[in-house]
Amino acid sequence: MDINKSSELFDDYEITLIRVKSKSVVGKAGFLPDDMEDIMQDIILDLFERLPNYDPDKSSRHTFIDALVNNKIAKMLTEKSAAKRHYSLAPATLDMIDGRVLGNDAESMSERNELCNDGERALSDFEIIELRQDIVSVLKKLPPKLRGICIMLMQNNICAVAAETGIPKATLIDHIKKIRNYFEISGLEIYF
């Protein structure tokens, strides 16, 4: 389903909203740039199912659609991040995939890269070490307050961080934009 073909059902604001919100998902919970079309399709399908429930007496159509899009994105991120589906959260060593221990020979490294559960190529041990070093260097560049927030966000979602720190979610979102800027400058935008 092409979003441009849906333009008869949605106005320019709504189409832009769907595109922008879909793009904001890329780089989170394992979503890749190639997934953006699928993300938009999922959002549009969800809107088709829920738009009949729209009540103009309760809110504007734009507000209603914005809330639906935000809810769908939150659901997609939650589902994608679920521990039972996310291979990186499973208790295993770097040399274990699908419960099998792999060696360090070329055949095993090739097998490791092919066996990743998300359909993404798994990083080699060397790439993981380099990535950790790059992330640490970005963390060192962050001001202390943003560094603390970034570390907390690596372990919890924004709601949990807001509750733990007492910082309003709107303020946290501003901090996240600043943190994301540091990651973008370092070429690591997909990791935050």
C-alpha positions as CSV (number, residue, x, y, z in Angstrom):
1,M,0.0,0.0,0.0
2,D,1.5,3.2,-1.1
3,I,0.9,6.2,1.1
4,N,0.5,8.4,-1.9
5,K,-2.4,6.3,-3.0
6,S,-4.0,6.9,0.4
7,S,-3.9,10.6,-0.2
8,E,-7.6,10.6,-1.0
9,L,-8.4,9.4,2.5
10,F,-5.8,11.5,4.4
11,D,-5.0,15.2,4.1
12,D,-1.4,16.6,3.7
13,Y,-0.9,17.0,7.4
14,E,-1.9,13.4,8.1
15,I,0.3,12.0,5.4
16,T,3.2,14.0,6.6
17,L,2.5,12.9,10.2
18,I,2.5,9.2,9.1
19,R,5.8,9.7,7.3
20,V,7.5,11.6,10.1
21,K,6.4,9.2,12.8
22,S,7.4,6.2,10.7
23,K,10.8,7.7,10.2
24,S,11.2,8.2,13.9
25,V,10.9,4.5,14.5
26,V,13.8,3.7,12.3
27,G,16.9,2.8,14.4
28,K,14.8,1.8,17.4
29,A,14.1,-1.8,18.6
30,G,15.9,-3.2,15.5
31,F,13.9,-1.3,12.9
32,L,16.0,-0.5,9.8
33,P,15.6,2.1,7.1
34,D,14.3,-0.7,4.8
35,D,11.4,-1.2,7.2
36,M,10.0,2.3,6.8
37,E,7.5,1.3,4.0
38,D,6.3,-1.6,6.2
39,I,6.0,0.7,9.2
40,M,3.9,3.2,7.2
41,Q,1.7,0.3,5.9
42,D,1.1,-1.0,9.4
43,I,0.1,2.5,10.6
44,I,-2.2,3.1,7.7
45,L,-3.9,-0.3,8.2
46,D,-4.4,0.4,11.9
47,L,-5.9,3.8,11.0
48,F,-8.3,2.2,8.5
49,E,-9.5,-0.1,11.3
50,R,-9.9,2.6,13.9
51,L,-11.0,5.7,11.9
52,P,-14.7,4.5,12.1
53,N,-14.5,5.1,15.8
54,Y,-13.7,8.8,15.3
55,D,-16.0,11.1,17.2
56,P,-15.7,14.8,16.1
57,D,-17.4,15.9,19.3
58,K,-14.4,14.6,21.4
59,S,-11.5,15.9,19.4
60,S,-10.3,17.1,16.0
61,R,-9.5,14.5,13.4
62,H,-5.8,15.4,13.4
63,T,-5.6,14.9,17.2
64,F,-7.4,11.6,16.9
65,I,-5.1,10.4,14.1
66,D,-2.0,11.6,16.0
67,A,-3.0,9.6,19.0
68,L,-3.7,6.5,16.9
69,V,-0.3,6.8,15.2
70,N,1.5,7.2,18.5
71,N,-0.3,4.2,20.0
72,K,0.4,2.0,17.0
73,I,4.1,3.0,17.1
74,A,4.3,2.3,20.8
75,K,2.7,-1.1,20.2
76,M,5.1,-1.9,17.4
77,L,8.2,-0.9,19.5
78,T,6.9,-2.9,22.4
79,E,6.3,-6.0,20.3
80,K,9.6,-5.7,18.5
81,S,11.5,-5.2,21.8
82,A,9.8,-8.0,23.7
83,A,12.4,-10.2,25.3
84,K,11.0,-13.4,23.9
85,R,11.6,-12.0,20.3
86,H,14.8,-10.1,20.7
87,Y,17.8,-12.2,20.2
88,S,20.2,-9.8,21.9
89,L,18.4,-10.1,25.2
90,A,18.6,-13.9,25.3
91,P,21.2,-15.3,27.7
92,A,24.0,-16.4,25.5
93,T,27.7,-15.8,24.8
94,L,28.9,-14.2,21.6
95,D,29.8,-17.7,20.5
96,M,26.3,-19.1,20.9
97,I,23.4,-18.9,18.6
98,D,20.1,-20.9,18.8
99,G,21.6,-22.8,21.8
100,R,24.6,-24.0,19.7
101,V,28.2,-23.1,20.6
102,L,30.1,-21.9,17.6
103,G,33.8,-21.9,17.1
104,N,36.0,-19.0,15.8
105,D,36.8,-20.5,12.4
106,A,35.7,-18.9,9.2
107,E,32.8,-21.3,8.7
108,S,31.4,-20.6,12.2
109,M,31.7,-16.8,11.7
110,S,29.8,-17.2,8.5
111,E,27.2,-19.3,10.3
112,R,26.9,-16.8,13.1
113,N,26.2,-14.0,10.6
114,E,23.5,-16.1,8.9
115,L,21.7,-17.2,12.0
116,C,20.6,-13.9,13.4
117,N,16.9,-14.0,14.4
118,D,15.9,-10.6,13.1
119,G,17.1,-11.2,9.6
120,E,19.8,-8.7,10.2
121,R,23.5,-9.8,9.9
122,A,24.9,-10.3,13.3
123,L,28.0,-8.2,14.2
124,S,31.3,-10.0,14.4
125,D,33.1,-10.0,17.8
126,F,35.5,-7.3,16.4
127,E,32.5,-5.1,15.2
128,I,30.9,-5.4,18.6
129,I,34.1,-4.3,20.4
130,E,34.4,-1.4,17.9
131,L,30.8,-0.4,18.4
132,R,31.2,-0.4,22.2
133,Q,34.2,1.8,21.9
134,D,32.4,4.2,19.6
135,I,29.4,4.4,21.9
136,V,31.7,5.0,24.9
137,S,33.4,7.8,23.0
138,V,30.0,9.5,22.3
139,L,29.0,9.1,25.9
140,K,32.2,10.9,27.0
141,K,31.3,13.8,24.7
142,L,27.9,14.2,26.3
143,P,27.4,16.8,29.1
144,P,27.1,14.9,32.5
145,K,23.4,15.4,32.8
146,L,22.7,14.1,29.2
147,R,25.2,11.2,29.8
148,G,23.2,10.1,32.8
149,I,19.9,10.3,31.0
150,C,21.4,8.4,28.0
151,I,22.7,5.6,30.2
152,M,19.3,5.4,31.9
153,L,17.5,5.3,28.5
154,M,19.7,2.4,27.4
155,Q,18.2,0.4,30.2
156,N,14.6,1.7,30.5
157,N,12.0,3.3,28.4
158,I,11.2,7.1,28.6
159,C,8.3,6.6,31.0
160,A,10.4,4.7,33.5
161,V,13.2,7.3,33.3
162,A,10.7,10.1,33.7
163,A,9.3,8.4,36.8
164,E,12.8,7.7,38.3
165,T,14.2,11.1,37.7
166,G,11.1,13.3,38.1
167,I,11.9,15.0,34.8
168,P,8.8,15.6,32.7
169,K,8.5,13.5,29.5
170,A,8.4,16.6,27.3
171,T,11.8,17.7,28.8
172,L,13.2,14.2,28.4
173,I,12.2,14.3,24.7
174,D,14.1,17.5,24.3
175,H,17.1,15.9,26.0
176,I,16.8,12.8,23.7
177,K,16.9,15.1,20.7
178,K,20.2,16.6,22.0
179,I,21.6,13.1,22.7
180,R,20.5,11.8,19.3
181,N,22.3,14.8,17.7
182,Y,25.6,13.7,19.3
183,F,25.1,10.1,18.0
184,E,24.2,11.5,14.5
185,I,27.4,13.6,14.4
186,S,29.4,10.5,15.3
187,G,27.6,8.4,12.6
188,L,25.8,6.2,15.2
189,E,22.3,7.5,14.7
190,I,20.8,4.0,14.4
191,Y,22.1,3.0,17.8
192,F,20.1,5.7,19.7
